């Protein structure tokens, strides 16, 4: 009888967890679904009462309006290039810095690490004007390089890599590699790098989505329509006198699709990297 009661309790507990997770998933997905519904409806449906919750038949028409207003695919390409370059550079710099802070001893290490972490509490808006003047003096206005350079040093990435290397890479393994004549970079490439691949996938997701969704700095630097990222291009869809919500939602919807695909790809890489890193 006790085994039956335990099994029943376990089953009820699992069912409750599944119900909770399913409900949370539906709540999380509803804004995306509503955005899709608005992308298929005319602008008047945005303020309709009761709210419209069923898709319409204007998905293609609204997207054609987007294509007639902005160079959507050009902006999307600029965004993909920007996010990819920033993500790769951040992964390289953060992993090297994290490895150095975790395993090397040098004067002022803790002080420097604390200073890097303190930059995380500074609002980015405070540095907007001096950063703009710096990029202007470097002649990088209206360029993707000018946008990207601000994101290369990522304090969160350095902190994440430092913690991951500290907990996952044994000191004995590094000492053994040094006895075999390995240089520091060779130790990083052959020992540290395979172990920290799960952290690479996690940090890659964080950085890519953060740069994709960042707007203020991109809007400040970019004025040439040929250099627009998708966030800046979508901001030009609004009109002070006539706001077409169907067109705007269509642009936002189609701009979100690639990000979801990339997120799923990184998620698979994250799972496979856990196994690969554990085996190596």
N, C-alpha and C positions, 0 to 999 in steps of 0.2 A: 504493500500500500504506500509506503514511504517513497519507493522508487517512482510509482505512478504520480504521486503528488509532486515530486521533484521535477519529473518530466513535464507535467502540466504547467508548473510554475515557470520552467525554463521556456516553454513554448509561448506562454502569455507574455513573458518578458521580451522575447525576440519579436513577437508580433507588434508589441508596443513600440519597440525601437524602429521597426520597419514603417509603421504608421507615422511616427514622428519624422523620420528622414524623408518619407514621401511627401508629407505636408510641407516640410521646409524646402524641398526641391521645387514643388509647385509654386510656392510663394516667391522663391528666387527667380524662377523662370517667367513669372507673370509679366514683369515689366518688359522683358524682351518680346513676349507674345503681344502685348499691347502696342509696342512700337511697330511690330509687323502689321497689326490690324490697322493702325493709323497710316502706314505706308501704302495700304491698299484702298484707302478711302479718300474722299475729297476733303478739303480743308474745313468745310462746315461741320464734319463729323467730330472734330476735335472738341467742340463745346456742346455737343448734343446731349440732351437729357431725355431718357436715361442714357448712360454712356454706351457707346458702340463696342461690342466685344466679339463680333463676328467679322471675318475678313471680307473685303469687297473685291472688286475686279479692276482696280486702277493701279496695280503694282507696277506694271510695265509703263503706263502713261506717266505716273509720277516720277519714275526713274528717268524717263526720256526728258522730263522737265529739268531734272538735275543735270543730265548730260548737256542740255542746251544752255545751262547757266554757268557751270564750272567745268574745268577740265578734270573730271573725276579720276580717270585712270592715271593721268600724269601725277596728280596729287597722291594717289594711292602708291604709285611707284616710288615717289620721293619719300613717303613715309616708311615703306618697307626697307629701302636703302638706309635711311637714317636709323631706324630701330635695329637693323641687323648689325651695322657698323658699331653703334654704341654698345650693343649687347656683347659683341665679341671683344671689344676693347676693355669694357668693364670686367668681363670674366678674366681676361689676362692680367690686368693690373691688380684686381682684387685678390686673385689667387696667389700671385707673387708676393703682394704685400702681406696677405694673411699668413703665408708660409714663413716670411721673414719675422713677423711679430710673434708667431707661435713657437718657432724653433731656433731662432738666432738670438744671441745676446750682444747688445751694443748700447753705448751710453745714450740715455734719454729715451729708451724704448717705451717705457710706460707713459712718460709725459707726452711723447708724440702720439701715442695711441689714444690717450685721453683727449688730446686736442682734436684729433680726427673725429672722435665720437661727439664732441661738443658742437661740431658743425651741424649735426643732425637736428639740434634744437633751434637753430637760427632760421627764421622764416625766409623762404627764398625771395619774397618780395623786397626785403631789405637790401639785398644785393643787386636788384634789377638795374638800377641806374649806373653804378660803377661797372657792372658787367657789360652793359650796353656800350659804355665809352671804351672799354677794353677791346671789345669785338670791333667797334668802329675804327679804332686806331690800328688794329691789325688788318683792316680792309676786308673783313669777313661778313659784312652786312649782306643780306639777301643771298646767303649761301648756306648749304646744308652743313658745311664744316663749322660755320659760326654757331649753328644750333647745337651740333653734336659735341663740340669741345667742352661745353658746360657740364655735360653728363658723364664725362670720362672718369672722374674721380668720384667713387660712390662709397661713402662712409659705411652704409649698411652692408654693402658687399664685402668690404674689408673686414668688418666685424664678423659677419657670417662665416667667411672663409677662415678667419683666425680661430674661431671657436671650433669649426669643423676639423681643421688640421690638428688642433690641440688634442681633441678627443679621439680622432680616428687614426692618426699616424703615430705609431710608437717611436719613442726616442731611440730605442735599441735598434730599430730597423734603419734609421738614419745613420747611427754610429757605425753599424755594420757596413753600410754603403760607403761611408767615408774611408773605412779601413781597406775597402777594395779599390780605392783610388777614384771614386766618383766625385765629380765637381758638384757644386751646389745646384747648378742648373740641370745637370744630369739627374741628380736626385729628385728634383722637382718634376722633370719630364717622365722619368721611368718609374718612380715610386709614389710620389705625392699625387700626381695628376690622375692616375687610374683610381686611386682611393677616393678622391674628392669629386668624382663625376656626379654623384647624386646631388651634391651642393651646387655644382655647375647648372644642373637642370633646374633646380629651385630658384637660384639667383637669376638664371636666364629668363624664366617666366616673369619674375618680379620686375626686372629691368625693362624687358621688351614691352610689357603692358603699361608700365609707368611712362616710358617715352612716347608710346602710341597715344596715350590719353592726355599728355601734357599739352597745354594750350598757351599759357601766358607768355612764356619765353619765345615760343615759335611765332606767335602773333606779333611780338615786339620786334623780332629780328627780320622776319620775312615780309617784304612788300611787293616783290616781283611775282606775278601770278604763275610764272613758269617754275618758281621755286616753292610754291605753296605745298605744305603738307596737308593731309586730309582734314585735320582739325581746323586749320586756318581756312581751307577751301569751304568747308561746311559752314563756317561762321559767316561767309559772304552770301549764303543762301537767303538769310533773313532780310526783309525789306521793311523800313520804318512804317510805310503807309499800307503795304499789302503783304501780309505774312501768309505764305502758303504752307500750312502745317503738313499737309500730305506730302509735298515735295521734300520738306526738311526731314521728316521721318523716314522717307524713302532713302535719302542720302545717308542718314545715320544708320539705317538698317543694313544697307549694302556695305557700308564702311566697317560694320561690326563683324560681318561674316568672316573675312580673312583673319581677324584677330582670334575668333573662336577656333578656326581651323589650326592656326599656329599654336594656340594653347593646348589643343588636343594632341598635337604632335609632340610638344614639349612634355606633356603629361606621360605619354608612352615612353619617351626617352628617360624620364625620371624613374619610372618603374624598372626599365631594363638596366639603368645605371646602378640601381641598388644591388641587383644581382651581380652585375659585372664587377662592381667595386668590391663586393664581399668575396667573390671568387679570387680576384687578384690579391 
